[in-house]
């Protein structure tokens, strides 16, 4: 109901605004000047009406999805989007994200692998753009080889939306397989190349396990901690973590990230 009210209010406000702008010359300067104004500026009005029509078409095409989201009927959201995806043989990036999030909320995380399989068969170019959303069941599996297959295919793909998160995922998979030298190399790249108050503390905390064995690694970790301390206060780190919880990997790794952020500012 709230969505429908907002939709109607949105259209009413825009139409009233358009009418006020369009008829203002007539009200203020008279109808003669208004005719000149309209003859010179009618393309602007046409563009506005086309944009309004486009927005309404978009809302109409997604009305069912928005209505189900408003009801928080996650099973119905999954059912509708999954059926549409398989019936049309495709899905948009935004709808795929809604579908994946609905699967997570409804506790059907492993079913995300079915979405991945569909995309591999029908829209493989969409996988890098949903790299970390599709990664969730692999991360939760704790299966190093499975994670390595997934992240290994994406780590050098320039289309990946979250390239450093993908590299972190590869490092995590390598650590899960006790391939510590390879994991150390990947973590070093994340720590030295990426400045972020969420991923960088996590990677540096993991890399710190190798600090006693390698002076170069110890130096990288110390430099990263010092840079993070100077740039991000504990409060700012906490705010950024909260902001990034919309990203599924951050949501699932929040406790580890909090621990890493505290470690950065400890001592």
Buried (B, 14 or more C-beta within 10 A) or exposed (E): EEBEEEBEEBBEEBEEEBEEEBEEBBEEEEEEEBEEBBEEEEEEEEEBEEEBEEBBEEBEEBEBBBBBBEEEBBEBBBEBBBEBBEEEEBBEEEBBBBBBBBBBBBEBBEBBBEBBEBBEEBBEEBBBBBBBBBBBBBBEBEBBEBBBEBBBBBBEEEEBBBBBBBBBBBBBBBBBBEBEEBBBEBBBBBBBEBBBBBBBBBBBBBBBBBBEEBEEBBEBBEEBBEBBEEEBEEEEBBEBBEEBBEBBBBEBBBEEBBEBBBBBBEE
